[in-house]
Amino acid sequence: MNFEKLFKLKQNNTTVRTEVMAGITIFFASVFAILTIPNLIGQGDVTLMNGVFVAGVLSAAAGSLLKAFAANLPFVQVPGMGLGSFFAFTAMPAVAVMTGIIDMPAVRQYQMALALVFISGIAFVATSIGGIRQFIIDGVPQNIKLALGAGIGLFIAALGLRQSGLIVANPGTLVALVDFSSFSENPTPVLGALLSLAGLAIMVVLFAKKVKGGILIGIIVTTILAYLTGHTPWPETFSFSLAGVGRDFLDVSFLRLDFSLFTSVSGAAWGSLFALGFTFFLINLLDALGTIYGIASANGMVDEKGEVTGLQRGMTVDALGTVIGSLFGSSSTATTVSSAAGIAEGGRTGLTSLVTGVLFLSIIFLAPLVNLIPLVATAPALIFVGCLMMTHIKEVDFSDVTETVPAFLTIVIMPMTSSIGNGTSIGLISYVVIKLLTGRFKEIKLSSVVIAAFLLLQFIL
């Protein structure tokens, strides 16, 4: 395969080695989603968990390969953690309520919710027709677009801090620093936080010294330390039945979408069904826009007009990935914020996502081995990348309060609600409201008003 001709490596100032290292880095930083979501959706049903696992692997691989060959972008798609949680804890119980079958088995809830994901994915694809998507993109003010990079940086860092155990839940203050004084009584959480800090230090030093692959090296060293210190125990067995998992996938997941949902709902439940589908669509669209635009612009992947190169292609692929993923049996796939880890390593083309996509496929065969990478080893990568992305905040215009407040809300709402979609929504709505209240009507585009109205409606519903 001629990588230079296919991915235009020289044109993008990169090399095969850099792209491969970036792809491996993204893999280790994002594979936890594929391993986590089956537990959310499966609810203890081993057959369902196995089916969702294989569906997640195939969906992530398909979405990443689409990013590689159809968009030539170094972004990776995986089943989104936020969308996966929404699927498991909101959509699945909701379809049972809307159909009136309160004791509906989890497998059927899952299959009905998949039909909703498929429809929302089709709607996402349709936005590329007639300039609808461009209308939406144009409706996002420039200052909000600039704020996306910083907001996603905080979002990534917050996720890493939680995974490291450095930040813990607190009933009084919501979050707090881990109690280092409890080491003698309960050493595991404290040790995990210290290991993540050590991994972060390794990454910072290597990055400062311009060592390629510094983030990946940090992940590997932290993993080794986790086992040497006893923080992460070795698994009791490495046995794995691919045939058994494959059967479960075919039985409950592959092409098992249950469209009877749309014939089982009547009356007022249709409003709830519309709200549920609209939420899937909107979060998908805003997450794709926010993630791709924010990460790309924060890493200089823009043209002479300041527009992200390949944004439209990337979003179309994101939408197609969701449709394909639902057919496999996956909850909505999304361009993962962990892509920033590979881009920070220098990944600039689809070769990065090709490497990651192939590695995703490998975990069907190497699941026990991949499971050996603990969260405390990938957490510092997310924290470090979040720090790098925060540098983009200097481009935000803070001289005008009508621009400052919407930008600030965009940035801060993302980590506080663990949602890129929420941050983008609140930022856009506040932008329109503030401009209207200050009498600066001429600065508001019609598309901004239309989008803000739909976002507000989504919150109300």
N, C-alpha and C positions, 0 to 999 in steps of 0.2 A: 504493500500500500504506500503510495507516494504522499506522505503526510504534508510535505511542503505545498504541493499543488492543491491538495484537498482542503487544507486549513489555513493556507497563506501565512505560514509561520514568520517568515522574514518581514512581511508587510506589517505584522503585529508585534515586531521586535521581541520574538520569543524563540525558544528552541524545543526540540523534542524532549530533552532531559527536564527542562523547566516545566513543561506541560504535564509530563508523567508524574513528577514530584507533586505538582499542584493537584492532580487528580487523585493521587493516593491520600494526600492530606484531607481533601474534601470527604473522601470515603470514610476515613476514621473519625472525622468530626461529625458526620451525619448519619452513620449507619445505626446509631442508637434508636432512631425513630422507627426504623423497620423492625427492630427487636422489641420495641416498647408498645407500639400500637396494637399488636395482636392481644396483649394482655388487657388493654382497655376495652376492646370490642368483644373479645372472647368470653369475658365474664366467667372464667373457670371451665368453659366448654372446650376440651382439648381439640376436638375435631374442628370447631370453628376457629380456634386459635391457630391451628396448623394451616387451615385454608387461608386465613387473613395474612399469615406470614409469607406464604408463597406468592399470594396476590401482591403483597407489598414489595417483595423482591422484584417480581416481573414488571410491576408498574414503575418502580424507581429506575430499573434498567431501561425500559422503553422510553420513559420521559427524558432520561439523560442522553440516550442515543439520538433522540429527536433533536435535543438541544445541540448535539454535536453535528449532525449531518444536515438538518433543515435550517438551523440558525447560526451555526459556527460560533457559539457562545460558550464561555467557560462556566456555565451555570448548571446545576444539577437539580433534578426533581425527585422528591421523595413524598410519601404520604405525610401531609402536614400535621405536626403535633397539635396545633390549635384546632385545625379542621377535624383531626381524628378524635379529639376530645369532644368536640361539638357533635360529631357523628354518633359517638358512643353514648354520651350522657344527655343529649338533647334530642337528636333526630330519632334514634332507635326507640326510646320510650314514647316519643310524640306520635309516631306512626301507630303504636298500639292504642293510644288514647283516641286518635282521630278515627280509627277504624272501629272502635268500640270493643276490641278484643284485648281486654286488660291483661289476661294471662297468656298473651302471645309468646311463643318460644323465642329465645334470643336469636336463633338462626333466621327465623322468618322476619323479625324486626330488622335484622341486618340486611336481608335480601330486599326488603321494601325500601329501606333507606338508600340502598345502592341505586335503585331506580331514580330516586330524587337527585342523587349525585350525577347520574348520567344526564338527566334533563338539564340540570344547572350547567353542566359542561357544554352541552349543545348550545345553550343560550350564550355562554362565554365565547364559543367559537363564532357564533352569529354576529357578535359585536364588531367583527372585522369587516362585515359587509356594509357598504354604503357609508363608510367613514364614521360609524358610530363610536368605535373605539378611539379614533383620533379626536372626536368631539369630546369624549370623556377626558382624554389626556390633556387637551387644550384647556379644559375647565379647571385643571389643577394649577393654581398660581405658582409662579417661578419660585417664590420664597418658600412655599410649602414643599416643592420638589427638592429644594436644597436642604430643607430641614429633614427630609426623609432619611438621608444618609446618616446624620447624627442620631436620629431616633432609632434607626435599626442598629446602630452601634451600641446604644444603651440597652436595647432589647437583647442583643446577642450577649453583651457583658452580664446582664442580669441573669440570663439563662445559665451562663457558665458559672457565675457565683453560686447559684442554687445547686447546680450539679456538683460543684466542688465541696459543698457542705460548709463553706466559709460563711454564707448567709443562711440563716434558718428562720423558720416561722416563729412568730411571737404574738400571743393573743392581745397584748397591750399596744404594741407598735407595728403590728403586721409582720415586720421582719426585724432581725437582730443579728449581731455577730455571734458566731459560735462561741460557746463558753470554754475558753482555753483552760480554765482552772479545773475543768471536769475531766481532764486527761487521765488521772489516776483511777477514776471510777468508771469512765466510759471512753476508752482511748480511740475507738474507731472513727467517730466523727471528726475529732480534733486532728488525728493523724491524716485523714483524708484531706482536710483543709490545708494542712502543712505540705502534703505531697503536691497538691494543685499549685500552691504558691511556689514550690520548688520548680515545678514544670513551667510556670509562668516566667520565673527568673531565667531559666535556661533559654526559653524562646526569645526573651528580650535581649539577652546578651548576644545570642547568635545572630539575631536580626540586626543589632547595632553593628556587629562585625561583618555584616553582609554575607553571612553563611547561607547558601541556598539549602532549602529543606529544613530550616531551623524549627519550624512549627512541628513538622513530622518527627524530627529528632527529639523534640521536647515530649511529644506524645509517647514515643517508644521508651525513652529513659524513665518517664514517670510511671509507665506500665511496669517496667522492671522493678523500680523502687517499691511499687505497690505490693508486689509479690514478695520481695526480699524482706520488707518490714512486717509482713503478715497482715497488712490492711485488707488485701484481696485474697481470699482463699482459693486454692486450686479446685476446679470442679471435680466431683467424685467420679464422673464418667464422661467419655467423649463419644459414646455410642449415638448413632443417628440413623434412622430408617427413612431414607429418601422415598422409597416406594410407598410407605405408609402415609407420609406427609403429602405426597402427590395424589393419592386416592382421596384424602380429605379435601384437598384443593378442588378436585373435579366434582366431588359430591356436594359441596356447599358454596363454593365461591365462583368458579369459572362459568361465565354466562348464566349466572343464577339470579339476575335482577328480577324482582317481583313487581311487575307493573299493575297487578291487581290492586295496588294501593290506590290508584286513581279511579277505580270503579267501586271501591269500598268506602270512600269518603263522601259525605253529603252534608247539606245545610251549612251551618256556621263553621264546620271543620274545614271547609274549603279556604276560608280566610287564613286559618292557621297553616294550612298546607302551602298556600301561596307565600306567606311570610317565611316559612321554613326554606322553601326553594329559593326565594329571593335572597335570603341571608347567605345561603351556600354560594350563589352566583356572585353576590357583592363582595364577600370576603375573598373569594378566589380572585376576582378581578383586581381588587385593591392590594391584596398581598402580592400578586404578580407584578403590578405596576410599582408598588412601594419597594419590593425587594430588588427587582432588576434595576430600576432607576437609581435607587439609593446606593446600592453596592457599586454599580458601574460608575456613577458620577463621582463617588467618593474615591475611586481608584483611577480617575483620569480616562475612563473609557468613553470619551465623548468626541464628537466631530467639531469642526470649526464653528458651528452654530451653537455649541453647548448641548446638543441633543445626544442622547445615548445611542451609540451605534448598535443597530439590530434590535432596538426595543420592540418594534411591532412584530418582527419575526419571533422574538423570544416570548412574547405574550400569546401569540397564536399557538406556538408549540406548548406553552403552559396549558392552554385550554384543551388542546388535543390530548395532552397527557392525562388530564382529568377524565376525559371521555374513555380513553383506552384503559385507564386504571379501573374505572367502574366496571368495565366488561371483564377484567381479570378478577374483580371482587375487592378492590381497594377503596377505602375512603378517599376523599379528594386529595390528589397530589398537588404539590406546590413547589415553586422554586425555593429551595431551602436557603435560609440565611447563612447556613454553614458553608455555602459556596464562597463566601467572603474569605474563608480560611485559605482556600486554594488560590484565589485571586491575589491575596496578599503574598502568596508564595511566587507570584509571577505568571499564573495561568491567564491566558488572554484569548484562547481560541477553543473551538469545539473538541480539540484533542484532549483537553482537560476533562471534559464531560464524558468523552468516549472511554477514557481510562477508568473513571469512576463507575460508569455504567457496566463495564465488563467486571469490575470488582464486585458490584452489587450481585451480579449473576453468580459469582463464585461462592457467596455465602450460603447458597442452597446446599453446597457440598461441604463447606467449611464452617458451618454455623457454630460448632463448639469452639473453634479457634478464634473466630471473630468475637465471640462472647468473652474472650480473655481480656479484651481491652476495656478496662473499667472507666466509669464516668469521670473519676478523678483525674484520668489521663487526658481525656478530650476536653474537659472543662477549661483548663488554662488556654487552650487554643481559641475558644470562644471569647474568653475575657480579653486576650491579647488583640484579637481582630476587632473587638468592640472598641478598644482603645485607639487603634489605628483609624477606624472610621469616624471617631469623634473629631478628628482634625478638620473634617469638612464643615464643621459648625462655623468656622471663621468666614465662610462665604455667605452666611445668612445675614440679611439686612436687619440690624437691630436699631436703626436710627429712627424708625417710624413705628409708633406703638400699635397702629392698626395692622402692621405686618409682623411685629415682634410677638404679640400675644398668640395669634394663630400658629406661628412657627414654633413657639415654645410649647404650646399644647400638643402639637403634632409630635414633638420630640419626647415629651415627658409621659404622654398617655401610653405610648407603645410599651415601655418596660413596666409601667404601673399596672397595666391590664393584660400584659403578655399577648398583645395583639397588634400587629402592624396595621390591620384594617381599622381598628378602633382609633388609633392615632391619626391616620389619614382622614377618617370621617370627622372626628372632632375638630381637626385643624381646618378642614374645608367649611364646615358649618359655621364655625366661629369667624372665619374670614368674611363670609358673606354677611353675617349678622352685624359684625363690627363695622364693616364698610357702610352698610345701610344706616346704622344708628348714627354714624358720624357724617352722614350726608354725602359720602363720596361714591355716589351711584355710578359715575362714568368709569370708575376703575374696575367695576365688576363685569365680567363676561357673562353672556346669557348662559353659556354652558356651565359656568360655575354655579349659577342660581339653580339650574335644572338638577345638577348632580347633588348639590346640598339639600335640595328638597327631597330627592329620593333617599338620601342618607338619613335625613331626619325621619322620613316615613318608616324606614327600616328599623330605626330605634324604637319608634312608637309601636309598631307591630310586634 
